Amino acid sequence: MPWPNAVASSPSIAVIERAIKRERLSHSLLLTGDDIETLQLVGLAIADRLLNAKDEIGGFGLPGMEAPRFAPEQHPDFFVLRPTGKMRQISADATRALIGKVQVSPTMAPRKVALILECDRMNTSAANIFLKTLEEPPANTTILLLTTRPYALLTTIRSRCLNFRFPTASAGYAPDGWAAWIDDYRAWLTGLTGGITDKKAVSGSIFAAYGLIARFGAILDFATGEVWKKQKEKLPAEITEEEQVAIETGIANGLRARLFIEIEQATRTFALPRLKENDGGTRRALTSSIEKLEHAVGLLRVNLNESAALEDFLLASLRLWNRK
């Protein structure tokens, strides 16, 4: 499998390639970065190189017999653990099941590979159970932990893994209708900074804010549906319904996070010309509004509805940006 284009020339890939060739790769790797899809592709590429490394079946010395090669997802010595359900948790029972699988000898390859997607979603019990496996790893086993939030992991888990970070170039995300939403958001901020002095203008600004909230939800739902439709076609046949729910929820959460990043960038871009003019009011409004937005995004991680989070941010912005 090829490495993802975004990270193919990175120093981390060079180190991993060299370690695999020398058969010196660590038994536990923590792959972190900004994009879980890129991390998954890196994990699959590592698994492919480890599982299809030998030309002889299982490396057990059967000359003249070329071992069949499998894509990692179809390989009998490859195991995946991923979040399940709407809460997107990795449970203790699922963790025990994975540990049971990696404790046995490999079936065909010289080693086994376990890939744990979004390992930060392990609940406390699962994390503690998994920690024992990291402390005493099974023979001939490589464990790949993937996360965009490494500091949500137990410190003891992070310290027992070789850490590789794969930052990807940030790119604007623009599902259908999003560019127009950003334009209308900036126009709304422009109206606020112009000053709202009468009741009619106040009502208009509030109605416009709720219009932005409603459109945000519609854009997110449509974009999630489109991405899920494409990804669902690529899922392995053995994916359970609970895992599908978790994957779809993860797609929505990932898209939602990107859209909120775009809102923050749009707010900073809007404020920049005024900051260059040394506008103290803009500086205070920008600082407070970004703090409010970051607080709202933090609440999203504990399952606050995105419409409620955006409503809280926009209503606070009414007060912060209004020039009386």
Summary of the structure (lengths in Angstrom):
residues: 324
radius of gyration: 24.0
end to end distance: 60.1
largest distance: 87.5
contacts: 961
relative contact order: 0.11
helix: 59%
strand: 10%
